[in-house]
Amino acid sequence: MDINTGIAALAVGLLLNHGQPVAYLTDRAVQQASTTYRGEGKTDARDVFIIADQARIRRDVSMLRTGDDIALDLRLLTARRLDVVHDRTRQINRLRAQLWSSPLRWRGPWT
């Protein structure tokens, strides 16, 4: 796999829970390896072939494993914090848009 987050996390979780090994190559490693294979264009089938071949040949490929509880909790907390920051930014941007669209524009303390 060259993706281990998002929708791919479901496939990774299912494979790991059933005891299947999952090799992970970074996107950069896949791009570098793709230059050594014949053919042009970037397709999902070609990427799958390259990843499978590299996982078979290379010895430095990292294998994904289930995360420890602390790392999972930190990832959840970080994602929650990011959601809160994005919500706050949206609120501020909406307020600014309302202020700038009103007939009596507030110029701020600097004017």
C-alpha positions as semicolon CSV with decimal commas, in nm:
position;residue;x (nm);y (nm);z (nm)
1;M;0,000;0,000;0,000
2;D;0,111;0,356;-0,056
3;I;-0,168;0,509;0,153
4;N;-0,232;0,424;0,516
5;T;-0,493;0,683;0,613
6;G;-0,848;0,767;0,517
7;I;-1,048;0,497;0,343
8;A;-0,737;0,280;0,306
9;A;-0,724;0,255;0,688
10;L;-1,032;0,031;0,672
11;A;-0,858;-0,214;0,439
12;V;-0,541;-0,200;0,649
13;G;-0,740;-0,264;0,967
14;L;-0,923;-0,559;0,816
15;L;-0,605;-0,716;0,684
16;L;-0,416;-0,669;1,010
17;N;-0,706;-0,805;1,219
18;H;-0,704;-1,118;1,005
19;G;-0,330;-1,168;1,051
20;Q;-0,230;-1,066;0,697
21;P;0,099;-0,880;0,652
22;V;0,070;-0,532;0,498
23;A;0,375;-0,370;0,337
24;Y;0,391;0,009;0,319
25;L;0,591;0,214;0,071
26;T;0,587;0,590;0,077
27;D;0,452;0,772;-0,226
28;R;0,801;0,903;-0,300
29;A;0,943;0,549;-0,301
30;V;0,671;0,438;-0,543
31;Q;0,742;0,734;-0,772
32;Q;1,115;0,665;-0,772
33;A;1,063;0,295;-0,835
34;S;0,817;0,363;-1,118
35;T;1,094;0,520;-1,325
36;T;1,266;0,181;-1,352
37;Y;0,958;0,004;-1,492
38;R;0,863;0,017;-1,857
39;G;0,546;0,186;-1,969
40;E;0,413;0,535;-1,953
41;G;0,134;0,696;-1,763
42;K;0,024;0,660;-1,407
43;T;-0,252;0,413;-1,341
44;D;-0,371;0,241;-1,026
45;A;-0,297;-0,100;-1,177
46;R;0,059;0,003;-1,253
47;D;0,104;0,142;-0,901
48;V;-0,027;-0,183;-0,750
49;F;0,216;-0,384;-0,961
50;I;0,509;-0,161;-0,861
51;I;0,420;-0,174;-0,491
52;A;0,380;-0,553;-0,496
53;D;0,706;-0,600;-0,685
54;Q;0,896;-0,363;-0,455
55;A;0,755;-0,535;-0,145
56;R;0,874;-0,867;-0,287
57;I;1,222;-0,747;-0,386
58;R;1,324;-0,491;-0,125
59;R;1,423;-0,574;0,231
60;D;1,379;-0,222;0,371
61;V;1,002;-0,208;0,320
62;S;0,824;-0,127;0,643
63;M;0,544;-0,353;0,750
64;L;0,236;-0,195;0,903
65;R;0,128;-0,317;1,242
66;T;-0,146;-0,226;1,482
67;G;-0,071;0,093;1,670
68;D;-0,032;0,119;2,042
69;D;-0,311;0,284;2,238
70;I;-0,116;0,601;2,323
71;A;-0,037;0,675;1,958
72;L;-0,400;0,617;1,860
73;D;-0,524;0,845;2,137
74;L;-0,279;1,117;2,037
75;R;-0,389;1,090;1,674
76;L;-0,754;1,125;1,778
77;L;-0,682;1,423;2,001
78;T;-0,477;1,592;1,731
79;A;-0,752;1,539;1,474
80;R;-1,010;1,679;1,718
81;R;-0,795;1,986;1,784
82;L;-0,756;2,042;1,410
83;D;-1,135;2,022;1,366
84;V;-1,184;2,283;1,640
85;V;-0,929;2,515;1,479
86;H;-1,098;2,481;1,138
87;D;-1,441;2,548;1,291
88;R;-1,310;2,859;1,464
89;T;-1,150;2,985;1,142
90;R;-1,479;2,936;0,956
91;Q;-1,665;3,131;1,226
92;I;-1,420;3,420;1,206
93;N;-1,437;3,426;0,827
94;R;-1,819;3,431;0,834
95;L;-1,818;3,716;1,085
96;R;-1,572;3,913;0,871
97;A;-1,787;3,854;0,562
98;Q;-2,095;3,979;0,745
99;L;-1,913;4,286;0,874
100;W;-1,780;4,376;0,530
101;S;-2,118;4,326;0,362
102;S;-2,311;4,549;0,605
103;P;-2,399;4,906;0,498
104;L;-2,217;5,056;0,796
105;R;-1,878;4,901;0,756
106;W;-1,673;4,878;1,067
107;R;-1,326;5,001;0,984
108;G;-1,155;4,864;1,290
109;P;-0,955;5,038;1,564
110;W;-0,676;5,134;1,323
111;T;-0,883;5,398;1,136
